[in-house]
């Protein structure tokens, strides 16, 4: 997915403003991708793993289509986790009955 492209927001060469703009760009692209997937019924529910501050921004920019499918959120510094570790950290959610 285009929104999954890795962006180095921790680059020591980047200014705080450049890192903020990069995070905002990543959030917009991720939201666009997720909203499109929800709009075309490519997903039934969403689990979002992100740092707490980014979760707040995710909630505030989520469209109604995304909000209705948002099943779980997990605050985590996901940048320090591998894809496998993220998957393992949310695996238990999928063993629980959906609300």
N, C-alpha and C positions, 0 to 999 in steps of 0.2 A: 504494500500500500504506500502511496506517496508520502503520507503523514508519518510513516515509520522510519523515514530516512534519518540516520543519526546526525545530530548537529552537536558540535562541541561547544556548549554554552559555558564551559568552565575554562576556556582558553585564557591563559594568563595575559595574552596580548589584547584581549577584548576589554573594552571599558565596561563599567556597570550598565551604562545605557545600551551598549551594543548587546550585552547578554540579555537584558530585559526585552529588547526588541526581538531577539532571536527566540526567546521563550514565547513571546506573544505570537510570533509568526508560526511557531510549531503548534501552539494551541489552536490558532485559527485553522491551520491545515488539518489537524487532527479532528477538530469539530466538523469541518466540511466533509471529511471522509466518513466520519461516524454518522452524520446527519444523512448523507447520501445512502449509506448502507441501511439505515433505519427506514428511509423513505422508499426504498426498493425491497423492503422485507427480507434483507439479507441476514438479519439477526433478530432474535426474540428478546434477548436481555443482554445487558452490558455490565461488566465488572471493570471499574476504573481503579488503577493503581498509580498513585502519584504523590509527590510531596503535598502536605496539608495545604500550603499556600496555593499550589496549582489546582488542587481539588476545588478550592473556593472559586477560583477563576473559571474552572470547568463548569461548575454549577451555574455561575452567573451568565455564561455565554451559551449554555445548552438550549437547544430549541425544544419545543414541546414534544416533537417526535423522539428526541434523545431522552428527555426527562421521563417519558412514559416507559422506556425500556431500561432505565438505569436501575439495576437490581441491587448492586453492592458497590461500596467504595472502600478503599483501603489506603490509608495514609502510609506512605513509605518513601524513602529516598531511593526510588526505583533506578536511578542512574548508577547506583553502586551494585545493582543486582543483575545477574545474567538472565536471559530469557527463561532458562530452565528454572532458576530460583523464583522468578515472578510467578511462573506457572505453578510451582509447588506451593507457593505462599497463598494462592487462591483456590487450590484444588479442593479444599474442604467445603467451600461454598457450593460446589456442584454436587456434593453428596447430601446437602440439606434440601428439604422440600422448598420449593419456590413459594414465596408469599403471595 
